[in-house]
Amino acid sequence: MLSIIYTSAVNLPAIIEEHRVWWKQYLTDFVFVLICWTVAREIVRFCRNKFPGAKNTRQRVIFLFFITVLMTFLEGFLIVAFLNFTQYYSLQFTLFDFFYTSGLIMVFSLMIVSIYELLYSLQALNLLAMEAEVLKRENLQAQLESLKEQIKPHFLFNSLSTLIGLIDEDRERSKKFVEELAFVYRYLLQSNEKELILLSDELAFIKAYYFLLKTRFENRIQLDIDIRRELLQQHIPANTLQILLENAVKHNTLSSEKPLRITIKAYGEHQIEMANNLQRKVPTASSTHTGLAHLASRYKLLQAPPPEIFETHDQFKVRVSLISNSAL
C-alpha cells in the first residue's frame, strides 16, 4: 500500500528509483492497515459511548467524522515521522508524503467507521422498533386494565345501591347523583379513545367522581383541590387522576374517626401531586397493585417523566407530569 503512495509521486525521482525489499514493504502495509483499523475501531467505540442509540445518530455521525479527520492527520504525521526517524527506507519523506499518507488513511478510516456506523445504526433502529412495539402492547394493556377498573360491576352496584338509599330520603340529591353518575360513565367511555386530555376536563370528571364517593362514604372521605388557573390548559393522560383516586380509596381504610384525606395540588411548574394520609387495609387476594404500573407504562409511551412515588409511615404521595402544549 505504501509503495503505491510513494511510487505514484512522479515528481520525486528518489522515490521512483528506490528499490525496496519486498518483505519490508509487506510488513509496512500490514502495520499501516492494523493501525488504521485499530484507531478507527476505538473512535467508533468512543463515539457510541458518548452518543448512544438511534436518537443520537446525527450528533454521533458529526462527531465521528470530525474526530476521524483529526486522528487521520495525527496518524499520518506519526507514520511519516517514524519512518524518517528509523530510516526504515533509504529516502526522506517530505510534506507531500505526509499529506498523501494522511489522505489515504482518511479514506481508509472513513470506510471503516462508515461500515461500523451503518451496522450499529441498523441495530439501534431495530431495537427502537422493538421497544416501540413493546410500549404499544403495554399501552394497550394499560388501556384494557384501565377500562376494566372503570366498568367494574361492583362500582356500578355500589353506586346503584347508594342511589336506592337516596331516592326515599332526598329526591333532589338522588337526581344530582344520577346526573353525576351519567357524566362519569360518559367521560370514561369517551376518554378511552384519547391519549391525552385537558387537565380542566380531568378535574371536572374527578369532581363528579368524588361526588359519587362522597355520597357513598359521607364524612369518611375528604378531597381538596388546589390547582393554578394557568395549568388547566395543559394535558394529562386520560383517567390519570381517577386511577390515583381509586388507588387511594382501594388501599386505605375509611372511617368517621379516621377519614381518608386526599389532596390534589400543583407541584412545581409542570407536575400534579395527589397525596393521602396512609391507613392501609390488610392486603386482599383481589388486589392486583397494577394501577400505578400501568400508569407508568403510559407515561413511558408518551416519552414523559414517569410518576414519582413517595411513601412515609403516615402519608402516600404520587406526582405526575403535565404535558405542555408545546410538547404535543
Phi, psi and omega per residue, in radians:
M1 nan -0.835 3.106
L2 -1.119 -0.514 3.093
S3 -1.092 -0.618 3.092
I4 -1.147 -0.699 -3.113
I5 -1.057 -0.895 -2.960
Y6 -1.508 -0.564 3.131
T7 -1.325 -0.292 3.114
S8 -1.394 -0.200 -3.139
A9 -1.458 1.478 -3.008
V10 -1.214 -0.255 -3.131
N11 -1.521 0.090 3.105
L12 -2.114 1.611 -3.053
P13 -1.007 -0.611 -3.095
A14 -1.085 -0.596 -3.129
I15 -1.247 -0.691 -3.112
I16 -1.174 -0.696 -3.033
E17 -1.377 -0.276 -3.060
E18 -1.244 2.383 3.057
H19 -1.883 2.126 -3.057
R20 -1.859 2.594 3.064
V21 -1.209 2.320 -3.001
W22 -1.054 -0.677 -3.093
W23 -1.204 -0.540 3.068
K24 -1.130 -0.731 -3.114
Q25 -1.145 -0.772 3.128
Y26 -1.154 -0.637 3.096
L27 -1.131 -0.734 3.108
T28 -1.080 -0.787 3.139
D29 -1.094 -0.717 -3.133
F30 -1.109 -0.808 3.137
V31 -1.123 -0.693 3.130
F32 -1.028 -0.869 -3.131
V33 -1.130 -0.734 -3.124
L34 -1.072 -0.764 3.130
I35 -1.108 -0.823 -3.130
C36 -1.033 -0.802 -3.096
W37 -1.145 -0.776 -3.116
T38 -1.117 -0.805 -3.136
V39 -1.122 -0.761 -3.138
A40 -1.078 -0.712 3.137
R41 -1.129 -0.706 3.118
E42 -1.197 -0.615 3.073
I43 -1.097 -0.792 3.128
V44 -1.061 -0.777 -3.134
R45 -1.096 -0.732 3.134
F46 -1.105 -0.770 -3.118
C47 -1.183 -0.619 3.108
R48 -1.148 -0.674 3.127
N49 -1.211 -0.588 -3.101
K50 -1.373 -0.691 -3.130
F51 -2.278 1.330 -3.058
P52 -1.402 2.763 2.970
G53 1.420 2.956 -3.087
A54 -1.200 -0.507 -3.097
K55 -1.182 -0.435 -3.102
N56 -1.815 0.360 -3.066
T57 -1.031 -0.809 -3.096
R58 -1.056 -0.854 3.135
Q59 -1.104 -0.684 -3.110
R60 -1.147 -0.743 -3.112
V61 -1.142 -0.751 3.133
I62 -1.099 -0.831 3.139
F63 -1.105 -0.686 3.139
L64 -1.076 -0.737 -3.121
F65 -1.127 -0.865 -3.064
F66 -1.169 -0.715 -3.132
I67 -1.230 -0.534 3.080
T68 -1.173 -0.744 3.115
V69 -1.092 -0.772 -3.141
L70 -1.113 -0.784 -3.138
M71 -1.170 -0.488 3.109
T72 -1.073 -0.843 -3.137
F73 -1.175 -0.601 3.088
L74 -1.150 -0.764 3.099
E75 -1.074 -0.782 -3.141
G76 -1.050 -0.746 3.131
F77 -1.112 -0.795 -3.104
L78 -1.137 -0.695 -3.134
I79 -1.151 -0.849 -3.135
V80 -1.117 -0.739 3.134
A81 -1.106 -0.705 -3.139
F82 -1.136 -0.772 3.140
L83 -1.142 -0.642 3.091
N84 -1.195 -0.744 -3.072
F85 -1.169 -0.740 -3.105
T86 -1.472 -0.167 -3.062
Q87 0.906 0.754 3.139
Y88 -1.031 -0.665 2.973
Y89 -1.926 2.850 -3.041
S90 -1.355 -0.233 -3.107
L91 -1.777 2.836 3.054
Q92 -1.711 2.252 -3.135
F93 -1.402 2.539 -3.040
T94 -1.852 -3.105 3.082
L95 -1.067 -0.599 3.092
F96 -1.068 -0.718 3.132
D97 -1.112 -0.663 3.131
F98 -1.080 -0.859 -3.120
F99 -1.192 -0.636 3.141
Y100 -1.181 -0.731 3.104
T101 -1.142 -0.763 3.128
S102 -1.094 -0.666 3.119
G103 -1.106 -0.744 3.121
L104 -1.170 -0.698 3.090
I105 -1.079 -0.703 -3.122
M106 -1.080 -0.821 3.133
V107 -1.061 -0.816 -3.114
F108 -1.132 -0.750 -3.111
S109 -1.183 -0.720 3.135
L110 -1.137 -0.593 3.060
M111 -1.107 -0.753 -3.110
I112 -1.136 -0.898 -3.082
V113 -1.162 -0.517 3.105
S114 -1.157 -0.721 3.117
I115 -1.133 -0.800 3.118
Y116 -1.055 -0.798 -3.097
E117 -1.151 -0.686 3.121
L118 -1.078 -0.807 3.136
L119 -1.126 -0.729 -3.133
Y120 -1.164 -0.723 -3.131
S121 -1.132 -0.719 3.100
L122 -1.092 -0.728 3.116
Q123 -1.140 -0.725 -3.137
A124 -1.155 -0.675 3.110
L125 -1.155 -0.706 3.087
N126 -1.099 -0.719 3.121
L127 -1.135 -0.700 3.124
L128 -1.119 -0.700 3.118
A129 -1.147 -0.688 3.110
M130 -1.143 -0.730 3.120
E131 -1.118 -0.691 3.119
A132 -1.104 -0.672 3.128
E133 -1.177 -0.709 3.112
V134 -1.116 -0.759 3.127
L135 -1.117 -0.642 3.112
K136 -1.103 -0.766 3.109
R137 -1.126 -0.714 3.125
E138 -1.110 -0.673 3.136
N139 -1.153 -0.751 3.109
L140 -1.096 -0.689 3.112
Q141 -1.158 -0.691 3.116
A142 -1.108 -0.721 3.111
Q143 -1.129 -0.686 3.129
L144 -1.136 -0.797 3.134
E145 -1.129 -0.676 3.111
S146 -1.092 -0.744 3.119
L147 -1.123 -0.690 3.096
K148 -1.065 -0.745 3.136
E149 -1.096 -0.674 -3.035
Q150 -1.269 -0.608 -3.038
I151 -1.885 0.403 3.105
K152 -0.979 2.322 -3.120
P153 -1.008 -0.589 -3.071
H154 -1.193 -0.519 3.101
F155 -1.174 -0.812 3.113
L156 -1.127 -0.698 3.129
F157 -1.081 -0.805 3.132
N158 -1.109 -0.689 3.136
S159 -1.124 -0.766 3.139
L160 -1.174 -0.640 3.091
S161 -1.103 -0.729 3.090
T162 -1.103 -0.714 -3.134
L163 -1.102 -0.731 3.135
I164 -1.047 -0.702 3.131
G165 -1.202 -0.454 -3.109
L166 -1.414 -0.535 -2.972
I167 -0.973 -0.791 -3.110
D168 -1.380 -0.465 -3.060
E169 -1.500 -0.808 -3.024
D170 -2.584 1.711 -3.063
R171 -1.171 -0.666 3.133
E172 -1.129 -0.719 3.129
R173 -1.230 -0.609 3.103
S174 -1.176 -0.629 3.072
K175 -1.113 -0.761 3.090
K176 -1.084 -0.679 3.132
F177 -1.077 -0.769 3.124
V178 -1.093 -0.722 -3.136
E179 -1.120 -0.769 -3.133
E180 -1.200 -0.643 3.112
L181 -1.133 -0.721 3.096
A182 -1.122 -0.714 3.114
F183 -1.077 -0.759 -3.125
V184 -1.064 -0.846 -3.094
Y185 -1.248 -0.578 3.069
R186 -1.136 -0.735 3.112
Y187 -1.120 -0.761 -3.117
L188 -1.068 -0.745 -3.128
L189 -1.213 -0.687 -3.129
Q190 -1.288 -0.673 -3.071
S191 -1.213 -0.387 3.112
N192 -1.183 -0.254 3.107
E193 -1.580 -0.039 -3.062
K194 -2.131 2.552 3.043
E195 -1.452 -0.796 -3.102
L196 -2.135 2.691 3.141
I197 -2.548 2.680 3.123
L198 -1.088 2.472 3.119
L199 -1.065 -0.616 3.119
S200 -1.061 -0.688 3.116
D201 -1.218 -0.691 3.127
E202 -1.116 -0.693 3.139
L203 -1.207 -0.630 3.078
A204 -1.087 -0.702 3.092
F205 -1.141 -0.737 -3.124
I206 -1.085 -0.667 3.123
K207 -1.128 -0.703 3.096
A208 -1.180 -0.726 3.131
Y209 -1.111 -0.693 3.135
Y210 -1.180 -0.593 3.102
F211 -1.028 -0.731 3.106
L212 -1.114 -0.758 3.130
L213 -1.153 -0.732 -3.110
K214 -1.137 -0.685 3.109
T215 -1.112 -0.639 -3.127
R216 -1.352 -0.810 -3.030
F217 -1.693 -0.197 3.125
E218 0.968 -2.154 -3.039
N219 -1.432 0.159 3.117
R220 -1.487 -0.082 3.131
I221 -2.470 2.485 3.116
Q222 -2.385 2.489 3.120
L223 -2.366 2.233 3.060
D224 -2.104 2.334 -3.133
I225 -2.118 2.233 3.127
D226 -2.420 1.613 -3.085
I227 -2.159 2.297 3.101
R228 -1.151 2.531 -3.064
R229 -1.043 -0.652 -3.067
E230 -1.192 -0.260 3.135
L231 -1.525 -0.235 -2.998
L232 -1.154 -0.425 -3.127
Q233 -1.616 0.061 2.999
Q234 -1.440 2.933 -3.035
H235 -1.904 2.798 3.124
I236 -2.588 2.559 3.064
P237 -0.965 2.341 -3.055
A238 -0.971 2.383 3.066
N239 1.247 0.228 3.136
T240 -1.046 -0.896 -3.096
L241 -1.185 -0.570 3.096
Q242 -1.121 -0.712 3.112
I243 -1.084 -0.760 -3.122
L244 -1.178 -0.720 3.124
L245 -1.145 -0.777 3.107
E246 -1.087 -0.655 3.132
N247 -1.108 -0.711 3.138
A248 -1.146 -0.762 -3.134
V249 -1.184 -0.661 -3.039
K250 -1.204 -0.616 -2.980
H251 -1.869 0.143 -3.137
N252 -2.252 2.631 3.076
T253 -1.398 2.568 3.138
L254 -2.169 2.242 3.114
S255 -2.633 2.820 3.126
S256 -1.162 -0.603 3.127
E257 -1.262 -0.677 3.135
K258 -2.235 1.365 -3.133
P259 -1.185 2.680 3.066
L260 -1.431 2.031 -3.117
R261 -1.820 2.069 -3.089
I262 -2.074 2.354 3.076
T263 -2.169 2.457 3.033
I264 -2.145 2.079 -3.091
K265 -2.563 2.868 3.084
A266 -1.318 2.525 3.070
Y267 -2.295 2.012 -3.094
G268 1.195 -2.661 -3.064
E269 -1.583 -0.502 -2.996
H270 -2.426 0.619 3.126
Q271 -2.407 2.666 3.023
I272 -2.071 2.327 3.141
E273 -1.987 2.234 2.994
M274 -1.970 2.194 -3.104
A275 -2.261 2.623 3.058
N276 -2.576 2.632 3.037
N277 -1.174 2.443 -2.999
L278 -1.642 2.017 3.046
Q279 -2.513 1.299 -2.930
R280 -1.111 2.509 2.964
K281 -1.332 2.811 2.974
V282 -1.183 2.253 -3.095
P283 -0.959 2.443 3.110
T284 -2.034 2.834 -3.107
A285 -1.149 -0.479 -3.091
S286 -1.384 -0.161 -3.120
S287 -1.430 2.109 -3.102
T288 -1.719 -0.317 3.107
H289 0.970 0.635 -3.097
T290 -1.852 -0.114 -3.070
G291 -1.028 -0.878 -3.124
L292 -1.182 -0.609 3.121
A293 -1.127 -0.762 3.113
H294 -1.174 -0.610 3.087
L295 -1.127 -0.705 3.086
A296 -1.104 -0.656 3.113
S297 -1.121 -0.668 3.138
R298 -1.162 -0.708 3.102
Y299 -1.166 -0.623 3.107
K300 -1.123 -0.711 3.117
L301 -1.109 -0.599 3.124
L302 -1.438 0.011 -3.107
Q303 0.974 0.710 3.110
A304 -1.988 2.771 3.119
P305 -1.003 2.401 -3.102
P306 -1.256 2.830 3.070
P307 -1.010 2.497 3.095
E308 -1.834 2.251 -3.064
I309 -1.993 2.282 3.124
F310 -2.271 2.294 -3.124
E311 -2.385 2.277 3.015
T312 -2.072 -3.019 -3.109
H313 -1.215 -0.331 -3.092
D314 -2.303 0.115 -3.110
Q315 -2.604 2.577 3.109
F316 -2.252 2.250 -3.102
K317 -2.275 2.522 3.007
V318 -2.340 2.235 3.085
R319 -1.957 2.231 3.138
V320 -2.097 2.590 -3.098
S321 -1.492 2.539 2.979
L322 -1.584 2.630 3.112
I323 -1.816 1.973 -3.105
S324 -1.254 2.789 -3.132
N325 -1.084 -0.547 -3.129
S326 -1.202 -0.370 -3.121
A327 -1.527 -0.126 -3.093
L328 -1.425 nan nan
